[in-house]
């Protein structure tokens, strides 16, 4: 997973995983995650797409889509977490450029907001994600 957060490049390779749920032969949900280092106390990025029932195909998915769940999360540290939260100005969008039975590829962008442990969002503190890209093989 790579991209920019507020214009600063990031690239996470450690602990890269993609888990998927299939209904028959169709992929219906995917969770992607990666870390900057080999510890849970480091920066990480998580992307989620799908509601577990509708097939995920190549195309763009917005956090405003009612038919599928789309979410992004970035943690700078174990105590500082940002989540996508229905930004009207710059919604979180995940685009699947290719998907098959082995891997998923795509891009992502949008705003993420500081979120506390109780899931309360502070809309005054946001991070803008741009130029996000991912290529991930599924983990069983």
Buried (B, 14 or more C-beta within 10 A) or exposed (E): BBBBBEEEEBEBEEBBBBEBBEEEEEBBBBBBBBBBEEEEEBBBBBBBBBBEEBBBEEEBBBBEBEEBBBBBBBBBEEEEBBBBBBBEEBBBBBBBBEBEEEBBBBBBBBBBBBBEEEEEBEEEEBBBBBEBBBBBEBEE
